[in-house]
Amino acid sequence: MLAESISEIGLGHFLVLSMILFITGMLGVLLRKNILTVLMSIELMLNAINLSFVAYARSLNQLDGQIIVFFIMTIAAAEAGVGLALVVAVFKRFKEVNIRFFEHLKG
Amino acid sequence: MTNEYFIAIMLLSPLVGFLINGIFGRGRWGGYTSGAIATFFALTSFASAAYLVFGLTELADGPRIISATFFDWITVDELKIPARFVVDPISAIMVLVVTGVGTLIHLFSIGYMHEDRGVTKYFSYLNFFLFNMLVLVTGDSLPIMFVGWEGVGLASYLLIGFWFNDEEKATAGMKAFITNRIGDAAFIIGMFILFFHFGTLEFEKINSLVPVGPTLSWLSPLTLGTLLLFIGATGKSAQIPLYVWLPDAMAGPTPVSALIHAATMVTAGVYMIVRLSFLFAAAPYTLMVIAIIGALTVVLAATIGLAQWDIKKVLAYSTVSQLGYMFLACGVGAFGAALFHLMTHAFFKALMFLGSGSVIHGMHHEQDMRRMGGLKKYLPITYFTFLAGWLAIIGMPPFAGFFSKDEILWQSFSSSNGHWIFWAIGVLGATLTSFYMTRLMALTFWGQERFDKKHHHPHESPYSMLIPLIALAVLSIVGGWLGIPHVISEVLPAHPANVLEHWLEGSLVHPIAATAVDGGHADHAALEWGLMGLSVGLALLSAVTAYVFYIVKPEIPKLLVQKLGQAYELVFNKYYVDEIYQRYILNPLVKASEDLWLYVDVRIIDKLTYVLTDMSIGTGKMSKAMQTGNIQTYALYIVMGVAIILTIFFGV
């Protein structure tokens, strides 16, 4: 029963999950006020993409997708490092993590 | 090769002097230092010019020419203008006059200007003028001549307005500059027309392309081009209708008036026509216009000269009138006579201007002849040199002016382009000239002393001023002997040849080959003697009349002025030409400019730009709303952009 249902899970399911994760992350980036949450949402989007890459790699039986995932993971780590450092610096300076506070580029 | 070096030295040494005085001298050197430097470089230039002209005489007969091409100045498609300078028989006379008289006037200026605050500036301008004048006379194509033409105009402007703290003098400078601009515009257009027609602007090449027969059409490029060049000449050489600047140019220092506004620069127009004689000779209609304008100017300027009180103004109008003679000579095709009179006039007019400078210097800057008189006893050397100039200009034999003026009168009578009316006008002009010059002599040097003896102590000028006067006086006497007409040389012992005519042979074009002079018939000789005698007699009579009027019976002119009333007023106010120009040309121009400003500029052009700026400001305000500063909004824009692109490419 379980094996059957697992065998029924195909590429489409993974892609739908990936899309749900990506949209969740995107909405987090667009709507959340806390900078930390925004950063985490970005991670979520990157990982959603990772998921679709490995799904395709498995489905098409090619290694390329898996390799790209490694790259994305390193870049995501670097991005998280820089982003968190910026957040810490900004917080030290302004005592504030609400993204609405930083609107100095207003036209 | 050496000739090239000498041409370079002749041209460049005044430029070097200009740079040295202009860059290093300011505020540091006194009048004697900077004057000595400037005079040295002028003298160097004169020495090289003399060497070159001497070399020219050594060359065999035929096309005598010394030239130097330094570099290619302009090379654009068809238009090729090398920086080529020539010394040929025509320009030889000019370089000698320009550098020779120029050097003398530099020397004179040391005495006249050494106390002035801006004396280094003055001498650097003077050298600058000399450089440009040499470019003008030696340049071998119209554009190079034009460079010099503009350069001397600039020097003239700078020197007229030399005492620019005086608003009147600064304005006089601007008037000269702007009036010249009008002529220069015509000059340029004439140059364009000639280029379109001939495809070249070099003198020699144009010469080989000029059609053989005379061009009898007003609208042919030849007639139009030469007419426009002549308008340029009326500006530079102060002829009707552009002569008005020259009398005002007397605001400049007197040596400047002598050098630029009497001897050299103002003759540039005449020189240009003589230089291009091959071109003008082929355009008889232009020649006719030139002769008429010249003749009118002779009489107009001479009559104005009758009633002026300022010594320099009299000389200025006299210059305009004498330039009229030169144009009259050009107009009747006697280019050689024009050049001859140009040369003698340079001598005696420079002499008289410098003499008047000496008088003004001796009288502590008094220029009004009503407050002079009896100066011959205070300024004896100035007086005697001035006497030579006076006799030369009224045309007494054997002074220089006699030969050149007589040549012009005879040619205007006998040449095939001439007419007895031109001769009559010329004689009338000579008679008037004789009158006003004698009046000047009488008011300045003879008669009673009318100045205030308590304040004025007239004194003779220093030697640096007297030496040029003496040199020019000698030239005013012997200068005319270069061109003794055949009828006179026949009766003289040793039969002196007409050196000038021989010298210019082959360089000048005669509109019609056989002029009456060449014929030398007995009846012509008799006629020539008769006309000569008549004009000299009339001049003498007129001089005597002036002497009687202003010395023997000074009440006559006053009576005459009362009797003539309005006619005198008309002449005294220079025929109201300045006022007419002001009213009918300048004021409408100013009004038109004002209207253009108020209606076209403010209401149309400015308005248009305001509408445009309003539009861009509006657009800016609209797009400003997009820039919220909120990062999440920007992220949303990115998302929307991606969505739009995806929709377009995949049609989802």
Chai-1 contact restraints between the chains, C-beta under 6 A:
chainA,res_idxA,chainB,res_idxB,connection_type,confidence,min_distance_angstrom,max_distance_angstrom,comment,restraint_id
A,V29,B,A635,contact,1.0,0.0,6.0,A-B,restraint_1
A,L30,B,Q632,contact,1.0,0.0,6.0,A-B,restraint_2
A,L30,B,A635,contact,1.0,0.0,6.0,A-B,restraint_3
A,L30,B,L636,contact,1.0,0.0,6.0,A-B,restraint_4
A,E103,B,G629,contact,1.0,0.0,6.0,A-B,restraint_5
A,E103,B,N630,contact,1.0,0.0,6.0,A-B,restraint_6
A,L105,B,G629,contact,1.0,0.0,6.0,A-B,restraint_7
A,K106,B,T628,contact,1.0,0.0,6.0,A-B,restraint_8
A,K106,B,G629,contact,1.0,0.0,6.0,A-B,restraint_9
A,G107,B,K624,contact,1.0,0.0,6.0,A-B,restraint_10
A,G107,B,Q627,contact,1.0,0.0,6.0,A-B,restraint_11
